[in-house]
Amino acid sequence: MYVAAKTLASMVGKARIMEGCVYPELERIREISTRIAEEVAVNGIRKGRTDMGEKEVKDVIKRIQYEPRK
């Protein structure tokens, strides 16, 4: 949870903070969700919870990410 919260907070731009916002723009939800998933997975790698490498984990995340119909 800490890694997810820290990643989310890091994605709030200074302009948004100056406006009093604590979350990034909703239009960036896919980018933000992907980044959070990647950071949480990388944390798991660093803690020895998987034998997968960072690139492999990031590829899996992109492959299984929901893609809405347009």
N, CA, C and O atoms as a Tripos MOL2 file, in Angstrom:
@<TRIPOS>MOLECULE
protein
  280   279    70     0     0
PROTEIN
NO_CHARGES

@<TRIPOS>ATOM
      1 N           0.8320   -1.1930    0.0000 N.3       1 MET1
      2 CA          0.0000    0.0000    0.0000 C.3       1 MET1
      3 C           0.8740    1.2520    0.0000 C.2       1 MET1
      4 O           0.5660    2.2500   -0.6520 O.2       1 MET1
      5 N           1.9680    1.1690    0.7490 N.am      2 TYR2
      6 CA          2.8430    2.3400    0.8280 C.3       2 TYR2
      7 C           3.4250    2.6780   -0.5420 C.2       2 TYR2
      8 O           3.4480    3.8420   -0.9410 O.2       2 TYR2
      9 N           3.8960    1.6560   -1.2600 N.am      3 VAL3
     10 CA          4.4930    1.8870   -2.5830 C.3       3 VAL3
     11 C           3.4450    2.4650   -3.5300 C.2       3 VAL3
     12 O           3.7450    3.3840   -4.2920 O.2       3 VAL3
     13 N           2.2360    1.9470   -3.4930 N.am      4 ALA4
     14 CA          1.1670    2.4590   -4.3570 C.3       4 ALA4
     15 C           0.8490    3.9130   -4.0180 C.2       4 ALA4
     16 O           0.7100    4.7420   -4.9180 O.2       4 ALA4
     17 N           0.7340    4.2220   -2.7500 N.am      5 ALA5
     18 CA          0.4200    5.5960   -2.3320 C.3       5 ALA5
     19 C           1.5460    6.5620   -2.6890 C.2       5 ALA5
     20 O           1.3000    7.6790   -3.1440 O.2       5 ALA5
     21 N           2.7740    6.1200   -2.4790 N.am      6 LYS6
     22 CA          3.9280    6.9590   -2.8000 C.3       6 LYS6
     23 C           4.0060    7.2240   -4.3050 C.2       6 LYS6
     24 O           4.2870    8.3470   -4.7250 O.2       6 LYS6
     25 N           3.7590    6.2020   -5.1080 N.am      7 THR7
     26 CA          3.7820    6.3550   -6.5640 C.3       7 THR7
     27 C           2.6770    7.2990   -7.0170 C.2       7 THR7
     28 O           2.9150    8.1810   -7.8420 O.2       7 THR7
     29 N           1.4820    7.1230   -6.4870 N.am      8 LEU8
     30 CA          0.3650    8.0040   -6.8440 C.3       8 LEU8
     31 C           0.6930    9.4490   -6.4900 C.2       8 LEU8
     32 O           0.4770   10.3520   -7.2980 O.2       8 LEU8
     33 N           1.2030    9.6640   -5.3100 N.am      9 ALA9
     34 CA          1.5330   11.0210   -4.8730 C.3       9 ALA9
     35 C           2.6060   11.6460   -5.7620 C.2       9 ALA9
     36 O           2.5720   12.8480   -6.0260 O.2       9 ALA9
     37 N           3.5560   10.8350   -6.2240 N.am     10 SER10
     38 CA          4.6300   11.3660   -7.0700 C.3      10 SER10
     39 C           4.1370   11.7880   -8.4440 C.2      10 SER10
     40 O           4.8370   12.5000   -9.1650 O.2      10 SER10
     41 N           2.9470   11.3580   -8.8080 N.am     11 MET11
     42 CA          2.4160   11.6710  -10.1300 C.3      11 MET11
     43 C           1.5040   12.8950  -10.1400 C.2      11 MET11
     44 O           0.9090   13.2220  -11.1660 O.2      11 MET11
     45 N           1.3990   13.5600   -9.0100 N.am     12 VAL12
     46 CA          0.6350   14.8090   -8.9400 C.3      12 VAL12
     47 C           1.5990   15.9440   -9.2680 C.2      12 VAL12
     48 O           2.5830   16.1570   -8.5600 O.2      12 VAL12
     49 N           1.3130   16.6560  -10.3280 N.am     13 GLY13
     50 CA          2.1860   17.7460  -10.7470 C.3      13 GLY13
     51 C           2.1180   18.9490   -9.8210 C.2      13 GLY13
     52 O           1.1520   19.1230   -9.0780 O.2      13 GLY13
     53 N           3.1470   19.7730   -9.8730 N.am     14 LYS14
     54 CA          3.2040   20.9620   -9.0070 C.3      14 LYS14
     55 C           2.0390   21.9070   -9.2670 C.2      14 LYS14
     56 O           1.5060   22.5140   -8.3380 O.2      14 LYS14
     57 N           1.6460   22.0320  -10.5340 N.am     15 ALA15
     58 CA          0.5150   22.9150  -10.8650 C.3      15 ALA15
     59 C          -0.7600   22.4190  -10.1830 C.2      15 ALA15
     60 O          -1.5390   23.2160   -9.6600 O.2      15 ALA15
     61 N          -0.9710   21.1000  -10.1910 N.am     16 ARG16
     62 CA         -2.1590   20.5380   -9.5390 C.3      16 ARG16
     63 C          -2.0960   20.7700   -8.0320 C.2      16 ARG16
     64 O          -3.1060   21.0950   -7.4080 O.2      16 ARG16
     65 N          -0.9310   20.6060   -7.4590 N.am     17 ILE17
     66 CA         -0.7820   20.8320   -6.0190 C.3      17 ILE17
     67 C          -1.0890   22.2850   -5.6840 C.2      17 ILE17
     68 O          -1.7500   22.5670   -4.6840 O.2      17 ILE17
     69 N          -0.6140   23.2020   -6.5100 N.am     18 MET18
     70 CA         -0.8680   24.6290   -6.2870 C.3      18 MET18
     71 C          -2.3570   24.9540   -6.3770 C.2      18 MET18
     72 O          -2.8270   25.9160   -5.7680 O.2      18 MET18
     73 N          -3.1020   24.1420   -7.1450 N.am     19 GLU19
     74 CA         -4.5510   24.3200   -7.2450 C.3      19 GLU19
     75 C          -5.2780   23.6950   -6.0570 C.2      19 GLU19
     76 O          -6.4880   23.8650   -5.9080 O.2      19 GLU19
     77 N          -4.5500   22.9810   -5.2200 N.am     20 GLY20
     78 CA         -5.1510   22.3340   -4.0560 C.3      20 GLY20
     79 C          -5.5640   20.8980   -4.3090 C.2      20 GLY20
     80 O          -6.2610   20.3040   -3.4870 O.2      20 GLY20
     81 N          -5.1470   20.3290   -5.4320 N.am     21 CYS21
     82 CA         -5.5010   18.9470   -5.7640 C.3      21 CYS21
     83 C          -4.5160   17.9780   -5.1250 C.2      21 CYS21
     84 O          -3.3270   18.2770   -5.0130 O.2      21 CYS21
     85 N          -5.0030   16.8340   -4.7130 N.am     22 VAL22
     86 CA         -4.1350   15.8240   -4.1340 C.3      22 VAL22
     87 C          -4.0030   14.5920   -5.0300 C.2      22 VAL22
     88 O          -3.2360   13.6810   -4.7180 O.2      22 VAL22
     89 N          -4.7380   14.5560   -6.1280 N.am     23 TYR23
     90 CA         -4.6770   13.4530   -7.0880 C.3      23 TYR23
     91 C          -4.3370   13.9900   -8.4700 C.2      23 TYR23
     92 O          -4.6380   15.1430   -8.7790 O.2      23 TYR23
     93 N          -3.7080   13.1600   -9.3090 N.am     24 PRO24
     94 CA         -3.4460   13.5780  -10.6900 C.3      24 PRO24
     95 C          -4.7490   13.6040  -11.4960 C.2      24 PRO24
     96 O          -5.8050   13.1950  -11.0140 O.2      24 PRO24
     97 N          -4.6470   14.0850  -12.7100 N.am     25 GLU25
     98 CA         -5.8060   14.1960  -13.5890 C.3      25 GLU25
     99 C          -6.3950   12.8180  -13.8980 C.2      25 GLU25
    100 O          -5.6590   11.8610  -14.1390 O.2      25 GLU25
    101 N          -7.7050   12.7270  -13.8900 N.am     26 LEU26
    102 CA         -8.3920   11.4700  -14.1710 C.3      26 LEU26
    103 C          -8.1020   10.9930  -15.6010 C.2      26 LEU26
    104 O          -8.1120    9.7920  -15.8680 O.2      26 LEU26
    105 N          -7.8510   11.9070  -16.4920 N.am     27 GLU27
    106 CA         -7.5650   11.5500  -17.8820 C.3      27 GLU27
    107 C          -6.2900   10.7060  -17.9980 C.2      27 GLU27
    108 O          -6.0750   10.0550  -19.0200 O.2      27 GLU27
    109 N          -5.4530   10.7100  -16.9700 N.am     28 ARG28
    110 CA         -4.2010    9.9580  -16.9650 C.3      28 ARG28
    111 C          -4.3200    8.6150  -16.2380 C.2      28 ARG28
    112 O          -3.3100    8.0030  -15.8900 O.2      28 ARG28
    113 N          -5.5550    8.1580  -16.0090 N.am     29 ILE29
    114 CA         -5.7840    6.9860  -15.1680 C.3      29 ILE29
    115 C          -5.0510    5.7380  -15.6480 C.2      29 ILE29
    116 O          -4.5200    4.9850  -14.8310 O.2      29 ILE29
    117 N          -5.0140    5.5080  -16.9540 N.am     30 ARG30
    118 CA         -4.3260    4.3120  -17.4690 C.3      30 ARG30
    119 C          -2.8280    4.4010  -17.2240 C.2      30 ARG30
    120 O          -2.2130    3.4320  -16.7810 O.2      30 ARG30
    121 N          -2.2400    5.5440  -17.5060 N.am     31 GLU31
    122 CA         -0.8110    5.7630  -17.2680 C.3      31 GLU31
    123 C          -0.4890    5.5840  -15.7860 C.2      31 GLU31
    124 O           0.4860    4.9260  -15.4250 O.2      31 GLU31
    125 N          -1.3130    6.1730  -14.9480 N.am     32 ILE32
    126 CA         -1.0920    6.1340  -13.5040 C.3      32 ILE32
    127 C          -1.2540    4.7130  -12.9650 C.2      32 ILE32
    128 O          -0.4370    4.2490  -12.1700 O.2      32 ILE32
    129 N          -2.3010    4.0330  -13.3970 N.am     33 SER33
    130 CA         -2.5390    2.6600  -12.9470 C.3      33 SER33
    131 C          -1.3980    1.7400  -13.3490 C.2      33 SER33
    132 O          -0.9650    0.8920  -12.5690 O.2      33 SER33
    133 N          -0.9150    1.9130  -14.5700 N.am     34 THR34
    134 CA          0.2010    1.1010  -15.0480 C.3      34 THR34
    135 C           1.4450    1.3510  -14.2090 C.2      34 THR34
    136 O           2.1300    0.4130  -13.8040 O.2      34 THR34
    137 N           1.7250    2.6000  -13.9570 N.am     35 ARG35
    138 CA          2.9240    2.9590  -13.1740 C.3      35 ARG35
    139 C           2.8350    2.4110  -11.7550 C.2      35 ARG35
    140 O           3.8240    1.9040  -11.2240 O.2      35 ARG35
    141 N           1.6650    2.5060  -11.1390 N.am     36 ILE36
    142 CA          1.4910    1.9670   -9.7900 C.3      36 ILE36
    143 C           1.7080    0.4550   -9.7970 C.2      36 ILE36
    144 O           2.4140   -0.0760   -8.9390 O.2      36 ILE36
    145 N           1.1060   -0.2350  -10.7600 N.am     37 ALA37
    146 CA          1.2750   -1.6870  -10.8430 C.3      37 ALA37
    147 C           2.7420   -2.0530  -11.0290 C.2      37 ALA37
    148 O           3.2290   -2.9980  -10.4070 O.2      37 ALA37
    149 N           3.4460   -1.3150  -11.8740 N.am     38 GLU38
    150 CA          4.8650   -1.5750  -12.1030 C.3      38 GLU38
    151 C           5.6830   -1.3760  -10.8340 C.2      38 GLU38
    152 O           6.5310   -2.2050  -10.5040 O.2      38 GLU38
    153 N           5.4380   -0.2950  -10.1310 N.am     39 GLU39
    154 CA          6.2070   -0.0090   -8.9140 C.3      39 GLU39
    155 C           5.9410   -1.0250   -7.8160 C.2      39 GLU39
    156 O           6.8560   -1.4140   -7.0900 O.2      39 GLU39
    157 N           4.7000   -1.4530   -7.6920 N.am     40 VAL40
    158 CA          4.3640   -2.4750   -6.6930 C.3      40 VAL40
    159 C           5.0570   -3.7950   -7.0620 C.2      40 VAL40
    160 O           5.5870   -4.4860   -6.1910 O.2      40 VAL40
    161 N           5.0490   -4.1360   -8.3490 N.am     41 ALA41
    162 CA          5.7000   -5.3660   -8.7980 C.3      41 ALA41
    163 C           7.2100   -5.3010   -8.5870 C.2      41 ALA41
    164 O           7.8120   -6.2700   -8.1250 O.2      41 ALA41
    165 N           7.8200   -4.1820   -8.9190 N.am     42 VAL42
    166 CA          9.2660   -4.0170   -8.7360 C.3      42 VAL42
    167 C           9.6250   -4.1290   -7.2520 C.2      42 VAL42
    168 O          10.6610   -4.6970   -6.9050 O.2      42 VAL42
    169 N           8.7870   -3.6010   -6.3960 N.am     43 ASN43
    170 CA          9.0080   -3.7390   -4.9610 C.3      43 ASN43
    171 C           8.9930   -5.2130   -4.5610 C.2      43 ASN43
    172 O           9.8070   -5.6480   -3.7470 O.2      43 ASN43
    173 N           8.0710   -5.9750   -5.1310 N.am     44 GLY44
    174 CA          8.0120   -7.4120   -4.8670 C.3      44 GLY44
    175 C           9.2690   -8.1250   -5.3470 C.2      44 GLY44
    176 O           9.7540   -9.0460   -4.6890 O.2      44 GLY44
    177 N           9.7950   -7.7030   -6.4890 N.am     45 ILE45
    178 CA         11.0390   -8.2860   -7.0040 C.3      45 ILE45
    179 C          12.1730   -8.0110   -6.0280 C.2      45 ILE45
    180 O          12.9370   -8.9100   -5.6780 O.2      45 ILE45
    181 N          12.2740   -6.7710   -5.5960 N.am     46 ARG46
    182 CA         13.3550   -6.3890   -4.6650 C.3      46 ARG46
    183 C          13.2810   -7.1360   -3.3460 C.2      46 ARG46
    184 O          14.3000   -7.3650   -2.6940 O.2      46 ARG46
    185 N          12.0730   -7.5140   -2.9550 N.am     47 LYS47
    186 CA         11.8980   -8.2440   -1.6990 C.3      47 LYS47
    187 C          11.9840   -9.7600   -1.8980 C.2      47 LYS47
    188 O          11.7780  -10.5310   -0.9600 O.2      47 LYS47
    189 N          12.2910  -10.1770   -3.1350 N.am     48 GLY48
    190 CA         12.4690  -11.5990   -3.4130 C.3      48 GLY48
    191 C          11.1930  -12.3980   -3.5130 C.2      48 GLY48
    192 O          11.2080  -13.6070   -3.2790 O.2      48 GLY48
    193 N          10.0970  -11.7660   -3.8500 N.am     49 ARG49
    194 CA          8.8140  -12.4650   -3.9130 C.3      49 ARG49
    195 C           8.5230  -13.0730   -5.2810 C.2      49 ARG49
    196 O           7.5040  -13.7380   -5.4640 O.2      49 ARG49
    197 N           9.4260  -12.8440   -6.2520 N.am     50 THR50
    198 CA          9.2830  -13.4480   -7.5680 C.3      50 THR50
    199 C          10.6590  -13.5790   -8.2090 C.2      50 THR50
    200 O          11.5910  -12.8460   -7.8750 O.2      50 THR50
    201 N          10.7640  -14.5150   -9.1250 N.am     51 ASP51
    202 CA         12.0180  -14.6960   -9.8460 C.3      51 ASP51
    203 C          12.0220  -13.9050  -11.1500 C.2      51 ASP51
    204 O          13.0280  -13.8810  -11.8600 O.2      51 ASP51
    205 N          10.9250  -13.2720  -11.4610 N.am     52 MET52
    206 CA         10.8320  -12.5030  -12.7030 C.3      52 MET52
    207 C          11.6940  -11.2490  -12.6080 C.2      52 MET52
    208 O          11.9250  -10.7180  -11.5210 O.2      52 MET52
    209 N          12.1620  -10.7870  -13.7600 N.am     53 GLY53
    210 CA         12.9120   -9.5430  -13.8100 C.3      53 GLY53
    211 C          11.9770   -8.3610  -14.0000 C.2      53 GLY53
    212 O          10.7980   -8.5390  -14.3050 O.2      53 GLY53
    213 N          12.5030   -7.1460  -13.8180 N.am     54 GLU54
    214 CA         11.6770   -5.9400  -13.9350 C.3      54 GLU54
    215 C          11.0480   -5.8150  -15.3160 C.2      54 GLU54
    216 O           9.8570   -5.5240  -15.4260 O.2      54 GLU54
    217 N          11.8230   -6.0280  -16.3620 N.am     55 LYS55
    218 CA         11.2770   -5.8900  -17.7230 C.3      55 LYS55
    219 C          10.1750   -6.9090  -17.9600 C.2      55 LYS55
    220 O           9.1320   -6.5840  -18.5280 O.2      55 LYS55
    221 N          10.4070   -8.1480  -17.5210 N.am     56 GLU56
    222 CA          9.4050   -9.1900  -17.6930 C.3      56 GLU56
    223 C           8.1030   -8.8420  -16.9750 C.2      56 GLU56
    224 O           7.0180   -9.0200  -17.5280 O.2      56 GLU56
    225 N           8.2130   -8.3510  -15.7560 N.am     57 VAL57
    226 CA          7.0290   -7.9740  -14.9840 C.3      57 VAL57
    227 C           6.2840   -6.8350  -15.6860 C.2      57 VAL57
    228 O           5.0580   -6.8680  -15.7940 O.2      57 VAL57
    229 N           7.0190   -5.8380  -16.1570 N.am     58 LYS58
    230 CA          6.3840   -4.7100  -16.8420 C.3      58 LYS58
    231 C           5.6840   -5.1670  -18.1240 C.2      58 LYS58
    232 O           4.6100   -4.6670  -18.4600 O.2      58 LYS58
    233 N           6.2930   -6.1170  -18.8380 N.am     59 ASP59
    234 CA          5.6600   -6.6620  -20.0460 C.3      59 ASP59
    235 C           4.3680   -7.3980  -19.7010 C.2      59 ASP59
    236 O           3.3710   -7.2670  -20.4120 O.2      59 ASP59
    237 N           4.3810   -8.1670  -18.6190 N.am     60 VAL60
    238 CA          3.1770   -8.8890  -18.1800 C.3      60 VAL60
    239 C           2.0790   -7.9020  -17.8180 C.2      60 VAL60
    240 O           0.9220   -8.0960  -18.1920 O.2      60 VAL60
    241 N           2.4260   -6.8550  -17.1020 N.am     61 ILE61
    242 CA          1.4350   -5.8490  -16.7020 C.3      61 ILE61
    243 C           0.7800   -5.2380  -17.9290 C.2      61 ILE61
    244 O          -0.4420   -5.1040  -17.9780 O.2      61 ILE61
    245 N           1.5770   -4.8680  -18.9150 N.am     62 LYS62
    246 CA          1.0200   -4.2750  -20.1370 C.3      62 LYS62
    247 C           0.1590   -5.2730  -20.8960 C.2      62 LYS62
    248 O          -0.8640   -4.9020  -21.4710 O.2      62 LYS62
    249 N           0.5720   -6.5490  -20.9010 N.am     63 ARG63
    250 CA         -0.1640   -7.5720  -21.6400 C.3      63 ARG63
    251 C          -1.5260   -7.8700  -21.0130 C.2      63 ARG63
    252 O          -2.4960   -8.1130  -21.7310 O.2      63 ARG63
    253 N          -1.6060   -7.8530  -19.6920 N.am     64 ILE64
    254 CA         -2.8600   -8.2390  -19.0410 C.3      64 ILE64
    255 C          -3.7500   -7.0260  -18.6990 C.2      64 ILE64
    256 O          -4.8700   -7.1920  -18.2150 O.2      64 ILE64
    257 N          -3.2510   -5.8270  -18.9510 N.am     65 GLN65
    258 CA         -4.0310   -4.6320  -18.6220 C.3      65 GLN65
    259 C          -5.3070   -4.5810  -19.4610 C.2      65 GLN65
    260 O          -5.2870   -4.8300  -20.6670 O.2      65 GLN65
    261 N          -6.3870   -4.2610  -18.8150 N.am     66 TYR66
    262 CA         -7.6730   -4.1210  -19.4760 C.3      66 TYR66
    263 C          -7.6070   -3.0610  -20.5560 C.2      66 TYR66
    264 O          -7.0810   -1.9710  -20.3280 O.2      66 TYR66
    265 N          -8.1290   -3.3670  -21.7130 N.am     67 GLU67
    266 CA         -8.1720   -2.4220  -22.8200 C.3      67 GLU67
    267 C          -9.6380   -2.1700  -23.1900 C.2      67 GLU67
    268 O         -10.2730   -3.0270  -23.8050 O.2      67 GLU67
    269 N         -10.1720   -1.0220  -22.8290 N.am     68 PRO68
    270 CA        -11.5810   -0.7510  -23.1450 C.3      68 PRO68
    271 C         -11.7900   -0.6160  -24.6490 C.2      68 PRO68
    272 O         -10.8970   -0.1860  -25.3790 O.2      68 PRO68
    273 N         -12.9650   -0.9860  -25.0870 N.am     69 ARG69
    274 CA        -13.3040   -0.8310  -26.5080 C.3      69 ARG69
    275 C         -13.5170    0.6360  -26.8040 C.2      69 ARG69
    276 O         -13.9990    1.3970  -25.9650 O.2      69 ARG69
    277 N         -13.1520    1.0140  -28.0040 N.am     70 LYS70
    278 CA        -13.2970    2.4190  -28.3830 C.3      70 LYS70
    279 C         -14.5180    2.6470  -29.2070 C.2      70 LYS70
    280 O         -14.7890    3.7780  -29.6100 O.2      70 LYS70
@<TRIPOS>BOND
     1     1     2 1
     2     2     3 1
     3     3     4 2
     4     3     5 am
     5     5     6 1
     6     6     7 1
     7     7     8 2
     8     7     9 am
     9     9    10 1
    10    10    11 1
    11    11    12 2
    12    11    13 am
    13    13    14 1
    14    14    15 1
    15    15    16 2
    16    15    17 am
    17    17    18 1
    18    18    19 1
    19    19    20 2
    20    19    21 am
    21    21    22 1
    22    22    23 1
    23    23    24 2
    24    23    25 am
    25    25    26 1
    26    26    27 1
    27    27    28 2
    28    27    29 am
    29    29    30 1
    30    30    31 1
    31    31    32 2
    32    31    33 am
    33    33    34 1
    34    34    35 1
    35    35    36 2
    36    35    37 am
    37    37    38 1
    38    38    39 1
    39    39    40 2
    40    39    41 am
    41    41    42 1
    42    42    43 1
    43    43    44 2
    44    43    45 am
    45    45    46 1
    46    46    47 1
    47    47    48 2
    48    47    49 am
    49    49    50 1
    50    50    51 1
    51    51    52 2
    52    51    53 am
    53    53    54 1
    54    54    55 1
    55    55    56 2
    56    55    57 am
    57    57    58 1
    58    58    59 1
    59    59    60 2
    60    59    61 am
    61    61    62 1
    62    62    63 1
    63    63    64 2
    64    63    65 am
    65    65    66 1
    66    66    67 1
    67    67    68 2
    68    67    69 am
    69    69    70 1
    70    70    71 1
    71    71    72 2
    72    71    73 am
    73    73    74 1
    74    74    75 1
    75    75    76 2
    76    75    77 am
    77    77    78 1
    78    78    79 1
    79    79    80 2
    80    79    81 am
    81    81    82 1
    82    82    83 1
    83    83    84 2
    84    83    85 am
    85    85    86 1
    86    86    87 1
    87    87    88 2
    88    87    89 am
    89    89    90 1
    90    90    91 1
    91    91    92 2
    92    91    93 am
    93    93    94 1
    94    94    95 1
    95    95    96 2
    96    95    97 am
    97    97    98 1
    98    98    99 1
    99    99   100 2
   100    99   101 am
   101   101   102 1
   102   102   103 1
   103   103   104 2
   104   103   105 am
   105   105   106 1
   106   106   107 1
   107   107   108 2
   108   107   109 am
   109   109   110 1
   110   110   111 1
   111   111   112 2
   112   111   113 am
   113   113   114 1
   114   114   115 1
   115   115   116 2
   116   115   117 am
   117   117   118 1
   118   118   119 1
   119   119   120 2
   120   119   121 am
   121   121   122 1
   122   122   123 1
   123   123   124 2
   124   123   125 am
   125   125   126 1
   126   126   127 1
   127   127   128 2
   128   127   129 am
   129   129   130 1
   130   130   131 1
   131   131   132 2
   132   131   133 am
   133   133   134 1
   134   134   135 1
   135   135   136 2
   136   135   137 am
   137   137   138 1
   138   138   139 1
   139   139   140 2
   140   139   141 am
   141   141   142 1
   142   142   143 1
   143   143   144 2
   144   143   145 am
   145   145   146 1
   146   146   147 1
   147   147   148 2
   148   147   149 am
   149   149   150 1
   150   150   151 1
   151   151   152 2
   152   151   153 am
   153   153   154 1
   154   154   155 1
   155   155   156 2
   156   155   157 am
   157   157   158 1
   158   158   159 1
   159   159   160 2
   160   159   161 am
   161   161   162 1
   162   162   163 1
   163   163   164 2
   164   163   165 am
   165   165   166 1
   166   166   167 1
   167   167   168 2
   168   167   169 am
   169   169   170 1
   170   170   171 1
   171   171   172 2
   172   171   173 am
   173   173   174 1
   174   174   175 1
   175   175   176 2
   176   175   177 am
   177   177   178 1
   178   178   179 1
   179   179   180 2
   180   179   181 am
   181   181   182 1
   182   182   183 1
   183   183   184 2
   184   183   185 am
   185   185   186 1
   186   186   187 1
   187   187   188 2
   188   187   189 am
   189   189   190 1
   190   190   191 1
   191   191   192 2
   192   191   193 am
   193   193   194 1
   194   194   195 1
   195   195   196 2
   196   195   197 am
   197   197   198 1
   198   198   199 1
   199   199   200 2
   200   199   201 am
   201   201   202 1
   202   202   203 1
   203   203   204 2
   204   203   205 am
   205   205   206 1
   206   206   207 1
   207   207   208 2
   208   207   209 am
   209   209   210 1
   210   210   211 1
   211   211   212 2
   212   211   213 am
   213   213   214 1
   214   214   215 1
   215   215   216 2
   216   215   217 am
   217   217   218 1
   218   218   219 1
   219   219   220 2
   220   219   221 am
   221   221   222 1
   222   222   223 1
   223   223   224 2
   224   223   225 am
   225   225   226 1
   226   226   227 1
   227   227   228 2
   228   227   229 am
   229   229   230 1
   230   230   231 1
   231   231   232 2
   232   231   233 am
   233   233   234 1
   234   234   235 1
   235   235   236 2
   236   235   237 am
   237   237   238 1
   238   238   239 1
   239   239   240 2
   240   239   241 am
   241   241   242 1
   242   242   243 1
   243   243   244 2
   244   243   245 am
   245   245   246 1
   246   246   247 1
   247   247   248 2
   248   247   249 am
   249   249   250 1
   250   250   251 1
   251   251   252 2
   252   251   253 am
   253   253   254 1
   254   254   255 1
   255   255   256 2
   256   255   257 am
   257   257   258 1
   258   258   259 1
   259   259   260 2
   260   259   261 am
   261   261   262 1
   262   262   263 1
   263   263   264 2
   264   263   265 am
   265   265   266 1
   266   266   267 1
   267   267   268 2
   268   267   269 am
   269   269   270 1
   270   270   271 1
   271   271   272 2
   272   271   273 am
   273   273   274 1
   274   274   275 1
   275   275   276 2
   276   275   277 am
   277   277   278 1
   278   278   279 1
   279   279   280 2
@<TRIPOS>SUBSTRUCTURE
     1 MET1         2 RESIDUE 1 A MET
     2 TYR2         6 RESIDUE 1 A TYR
     3 VAL3        10 RESIDUE 1 A VAL
     4 ALA4        14 RESIDUE 1 A ALA
     5 ALA5        18 RESIDUE 1 A ALA
     6 LYS6        22 RESIDUE 1 A LYS
     7 THR7        26 RESIDUE 1 A THR
     8 LEU8        30 RESIDUE 1 A LEU
     9 ALA9        34 RESIDUE 1 A ALA
    10 SER10       38 RESIDUE 1 A SER
    11 MET11       42 RESIDUE 1 A MET
    12 VAL12       46 RESIDUE 1 A VAL
    13 GLY13       50 RESIDUE 1 A GLY
    14 LYS14       54 RESIDUE 1 A LYS
    15 ALA15       58 RESIDUE 1 A ALA
    16 ARG16       62 RESIDUE 1 A ARG
    17 ILE17       66 RESIDUE 1 A ILE
    18 MET18       70 RESIDUE 1 A MET
    19 GLU19       74 RESIDUE 1 A GLU
    20 GLY20       78 RESIDUE 1 A GLY
    21 CYS21       82 RESIDUE 1 A CYS
    22 VAL22       86 RESIDUE 1 A VAL
    23 TYR23       90 RESIDUE 1 A TYR
    24 PRO24       94 RESIDUE 1 A PRO
    25 GLU25       98 RESIDUE 1 A GLU
    26 LEU26      102 RESIDUE 1 A LEU
    27 GLU27      106 RESIDUE 1 A GLU
    28 ARG28      110 RESIDUE 1 A ARG
    29 ILE29      114 RESIDUE 1 A ILE
    30 ARG30      118 RESIDUE 1 A ARG
    31 GLU31      122 RESIDUE 1 A GLU
    32 ILE32      126 RESIDUE 1 A ILE
    33 SER33      130 RESIDUE 1 A SER
    34 THR34      134 RESIDUE 1 A THR
    35 ARG35      138 RESIDUE 1 A ARG
    36 ILE36      142 RESIDUE 1 A ILE
    37 ALA37      146 RESIDUE 1 A ALA
    38 GLU38      150 RESIDUE 1 A GLU
    39 GLU39      154 RESIDUE 1 A GLU
    40 VAL40      158 RESIDUE 1 A VAL
    41 ALA41      162 RESIDUE 1 A ALA
    42 VAL42      166 RESIDUE 1 A VAL
    43 ASN43      170 RESIDUE 1 A ASN
    44 GLY44      174 RESIDUE 1 A GLY
    45 ILE45      178 RESIDUE 1 A ILE
    46 ARG46      182 RESIDUE 1 A ARG
    47 LYS47      186 RESIDUE 1 A LYS
    48 GLY48      190 RESIDUE 1 A GLY
    49 ARG49      194 RESIDUE 1 A ARG
    50 THR50      198 RESIDUE 1 A THR
    51 ASP51      202 RESIDUE 1 A ASP
    52 MET52      206 RESIDUE 1 A MET
    53 GLY53      210 RESIDUE 1 A GLY
    54 GLU54      214 RESIDUE 1 A GLU
    55 LYS55      218 RESIDUE 1 A LYS
    56 GLU56      222 RESIDUE 1 A GLU
    57 VAL57      226 RESIDUE 1 A VAL
    58 LYS58      230 RESIDUE 1 A LYS
    59 ASP59      234 RESIDUE 1 A ASP
    60 VAL60      238 RESIDUE 1 A VAL
    61 ILE61      242 RESIDUE 1 A ILE
    62 LYS62      246 RESIDUE 1 A LYS
    63 ARG63      250 RESIDUE 1 A ARG
    64 ILE64      254 RESIDUE 1 A ILE
    65 GLN65      258 RESIDUE 1 A GLN
    66 TYR66      262 RESIDUE 1 A TYR
    67 GLU67      266 RESIDUE 1 A GLU
    68 PRO68      270 RESIDUE 1 A PRO
    69 ARG69      274 RESIDUE 1 A ARG
    70 LYS70      278 RESIDUE 1 A LYS
